[in-house]
Structures are given as structure tokens and as C-alpha cells.
Amino acid sequence: MIKVNLLLTDYLTGKRKSTKEKLKAANSIKELLEQIDFRSEVVPENNLEMFLRLVASLKGKPLEAGEILLIEEIVNFKNNSVESNENNK
């Protein structure tokens, strides 16, 4: 979950180049994820389908295109980081 927070924070603070739509999506996803009690729930951040369903459920309506793209980026970011670490062993 730390990498999810880092990625969202990078967009919201301007450390990553973003569009107005991506900033809106990052803010929306950040607010939705803040509803989760991380002591009792697991965020499926490596599973795109489950992560999309979780965020849509928290939102209570379908996700916007920008939110979907950002969630895909989060999942790919995590998977690419894991693969990179495994290749460096």
C-alpha cells in the first residue's frame, strides 16, 4: 500500500507530470482509499480486476476513465517493481 500512496502523492504534489484529469483521478482514488480500515482489510493492489471492483464499490458508482487508467498504472507500477526486484537478485 505504501507504493500506492507514493504514486498518488507524486501526482498530487507535482513530482510526476500529470494532466488535470489525472490530478482529479488521483485525488478521487486517494479519498476513496482513505475509507478503508487497513488493519482489517487487504487492498488487492496487484490484481487489476479486484482493485477496480473495490474502488468502484467504495465510490458507489462506475469509475471514470481517468480513475481506471490510474488504477491500471498503480497495478502495473507495483508489478513492474516486483519484477524488477526479482530480476536484480
Rosetta constraint file for C-alpha pairs under 8 A:
AtomPair CA 1 CA 5 HARMONIC 6.38 0.50
AtomPair CA 1 CA 43 HARMONIC 7.42 0.50
AtomPair CA 1 CA 45 HARMONIC 7.32 0.50
AtomPair CA 2 CA 6 HARMONIC 6.14 0.50
AtomPair CA 3 CA 7 HARMONIC 6.03 0.50
AtomPair CA 3 CA 78 HARMONIC 7.05 0.50
AtomPair CA 4 CA 8 HARMONIC 6.21 0.50
AtomPair CA 4 CA 45 HARMONIC 7.87 0.50
AtomPair CA 4 CA 74 HARMONIC 6.23 0.50
AtomPair CA 5 CA 9 HARMONIC 5.90 0.50
AtomPair CA 5 CA 30 HARMONIC 7.77 0.50
AtomPair CA 6 CA 10 HARMONIC 6.01 0.50
AtomPair CA 7 CA 11 HARMONIC 6.55 0.50
AtomPair CA 7 CA 74 HARMONIC 7.25 0.50
AtomPair CA 8 CA 12 HARMONIC 6.23 0.50
AtomPair CA 8 CA 26 HARMONIC 5.59 0.50
AtomPair CA 8 CA 27 HARMONIC 7.66 0.50
AtomPair CA 8 CA 30 HARMONIC 6.90 0.50
AtomPair CA 9 CA 13 HARMONIC 5.92 0.50
AtomPair CA 10 CA 14 HARMONIC 5.99 0.50
AtomPair CA 10 CA 15 HARMONIC 4.74 0.50
AtomPair CA 10 CA 16 HARMONIC 5.43 0.50
AtomPair CA 11 CA 15 HARMONIC 6.07 0.50
AtomPair CA 11 CA 16 HARMONIC 5.09 0.50
AtomPair CA 11 CA 17 HARMONIC 6.96 0.50
AtomPair CA 11 CA 18 HARMONIC 6.36 0.50
AtomPair CA 11 CA 22 HARMONIC 7.72 0.50
AtomPair CA 11 CA 23 HARMONIC 6.38 0.50
AtomPair CA 11 CA 26 HARMONIC 6.84 0.50
AtomPair CA 12 CA 23 HARMONIC 6.13 0.50
AtomPair CA 12 CA 26 HARMONIC 6.83 0.50
AtomPair CA 12 CA 27 HARMONIC 7.06 0.50
AtomPair CA 14 CA 18 HARMONIC 7.37 0.50
AtomPair CA 18 CA 22 HARMONIC 5.74 0.50
AtomPair CA 18 CA 23 HARMONIC 6.45 0.50
AtomPair CA 19 CA 23 HARMONIC 6.25 0.50
AtomPair CA 20 CA 24 HARMONIC 6.22 0.50
AtomPair CA 21 CA 25 HARMONIC 6.17 0.50
AtomPair CA 21 CA 66 HARMONIC 6.14 0.50
AtomPair CA 22 CA 26 HARMONIC 6.00 0.50
AtomPair CA 22 CA 66 HARMONIC 5.95 0.50
AtomPair CA 22 CA 67 HARMONIC 7.58 0.50
AtomPair CA 22 CA 70 HARMONIC 7.21 0.50
AtomPair CA 23 CA 27 HARMONIC 6.13 0.50
AtomPair CA 24 CA 28 HARMONIC 6.11 0.50
AtomPair CA 25 CA 29 HARMONIC 6.07 0.50
AtomPair CA 25 CA 64 HARMONIC 7.97 0.50
AtomPair CA 25 CA 66 HARMONIC 5.60 0.50
AtomPair CA 25 CA 67 HARMONIC 4.75 0.50
AtomPair CA 25 CA 70 HARMONIC 6.99 0.50
AtomPair CA 26 CA 30 HARMONIC 6.01 0.50
AtomPair CA 26 CA 67 HARMONIC 7.22 0.50
AtomPair CA 26 CA 70 HARMONIC 7.15 0.50
AtomPair CA 27 CA 31 HARMONIC 6.17 0.50
AtomPair CA 28 CA 32 HARMONIC 6.21 0.50
AtomPair CA 28 CA 67 HARMONIC 7.72 0.50
AtomPair CA 29 CA 33 HARMONIC 6.06 0.50
AtomPair CA 29 CA 55 HARMONIC 7.27 0.50
AtomPair CA 29 CA 67 HARMONIC 7.01 0.50
AtomPair CA 30 CA 34 HARMONIC 6.28 0.50
AtomPair CA 31 CA 35 HARMONIC 7.15 0.50
AtomPair CA 32 CA 36 HARMONIC 7.79 0.50
AtomPair CA 32 CA 55 HARMONIC 6.76 0.50
AtomPair CA 32 CA 58 HARMONIC 6.11 0.50
AtomPair CA 32 CA 59 HARMONIC 6.58 0.50
AtomPair CA 33 CA 55 HARMONIC 7.40 0.50
AtomPair CA 33 CA 58 HARMONIC 7.94 0.50
AtomPair CA 35 CA 58 HARMONIC 7.73 0.50
AtomPair CA 36 CA 41 HARMONIC 7.05 0.50
AtomPair CA 37 CA 41 HARMONIC 6.01 0.50
AtomPair CA 38 CA 42 HARMONIC 6.46 0.50
AtomPair CA 38 CA 43 HARMONIC 7.89 0.50
AtomPair CA 43 CA 51 HARMONIC 7.02 0.50
AtomPair CA 43 CA 54 HARMONIC 7.99 0.50
AtomPair CA 44 CA 48 HARMONIC 7.76 0.50
AtomPair CA 44 CA 50 HARMONIC 6.11 0.50
AtomPair CA 44 CA 51 HARMONIC 5.31 0.50
AtomPair CA 45 CA 51 HARMONIC 5.84 0.50
AtomPair CA 45 CA 74 HARMONIC 7.41 0.50
AtomPair CA 45 CA 75 HARMONIC 5.82 0.50
AtomPair CA 45 CA 78 HARMONIC 7.60 0.50
AtomPair CA 46 CA 51 HARMONIC 7.73 0.50
AtomPair CA 46 CA 75 HARMONIC 5.30 0.50
AtomPair CA 46 CA 76 HARMONIC 7.93 0.50
AtomPair CA 46 CA 78 HARMONIC 6.67 0.50
AtomPair CA 46 CA 79 HARMONIC 6.61 0.50
AtomPair CA 47 CA 51 HARMONIC 5.96 0.50
AtomPair CA 47 CA 75 HARMONIC 6.85 0.50
AtomPair CA 48 CA 52 HARMONIC 6.02 0.50
AtomPair CA 48 CA 71 HARMONIC 7.44 0.50
AtomPair CA 48 CA 72 HARMONIC 6.52 0.50
AtomPair CA 48 CA 75 HARMONIC 6.13 0.50
AtomPair CA 49 CA 53 HARMONIC 6.25 0.50
AtomPair CA 50 CA 54 HARMONIC 6.09 0.50
AtomPair CA 51 CA 55 HARMONIC 6.26 0.50
AtomPair CA 51 CA 71 HARMONIC 7.51 0.50
AtomPair CA 52 CA 56 HARMONIC 6.06 0.50
AtomPair CA 52 CA 68 HARMONIC 7.10 0.50
AtomPair CA 52 CA 71 HARMONIC 7.00 0.50
AtomPair CA 53 CA 57 HARMONIC 5.95 0.50
AtomPair CA 54 CA 58 HARMONIC 6.24 0.50
AtomPair CA 55 CA 59 HARMONIC 6.11 0.50
AtomPair CA 55 CA 63 HARMONIC 7.84 0.50
AtomPair CA 56 CA 60 HARMONIC 5.99 0.50
AtomPair CA 56 CA 61 HARMONIC 6.01 0.50
AtomPair CA 56 CA 62 HARMONIC 5.73 0.50
AtomPair CA 56 CA 63 HARMONIC 5.74 0.50
AtomPair CA 57 CA 61 HARMONIC 7.05 0.50
AtomPair CA 59 CA 63 HARMONIC 7.58 0.50
AtomPair CA 63 CA 67 HARMONIC 6.04 0.50
AtomPair CA 63 CA 68 HARMONIC 6.42 0.50
AtomPair CA 64 CA 68 HARMONIC 6.41 0.50
AtomPair CA 65 CA 69 HARMONIC 6.22 0.50
AtomPair CA 66 CA 70 HARMONIC 6.16 0.50
AtomPair CA 67 CA 71 HARMONIC 6.16 0.50
AtomPair CA 68 CA 72 HARMONIC 6.19 0.50
AtomPair CA 69 CA 73 HARMONIC 6.23 0.50
AtomPair CA 70 CA 74 HARMONIC 6.19 0.50
AtomPair CA 71 CA 75 HARMONIC 6.25 0.50
AtomPair CA 72 CA 76 HARMONIC 6.08 0.50
AtomPair CA 73 CA 77 HARMONIC 5.79 0.50
AtomPair CA 74 CA 78 HARMONIC 6.22 0.50
AtomPair CA 75 CA 79 HARMONIC 6.15 0.50
AtomPair CA 76 CA 80 HARMONIC 5.77 0.50
AtomPair CA 77 CA 81 HARMONIC 6.05 0.50
AtomPair CA 78 CA 82 HARMONIC 6.26 0.50
AtomPair CA 79 CA 83 HARMONIC 6.14 0.50
AtomPair CA 80 CA 84 HARMONIC 5.94 0.50
AtomPair CA 81 CA 85 HARMONIC 6.14 0.50
AtomPair CA 82 CA 86 HARMONIC 6.20 0.50
AtomPair CA 83 CA 87 HARMONIC 6.13 0.50
AtomPair CA 84 CA 88 HARMONIC 6.29 0.50
AtomPair CA 85 CA 89 HARMONIC 6.77 0.50
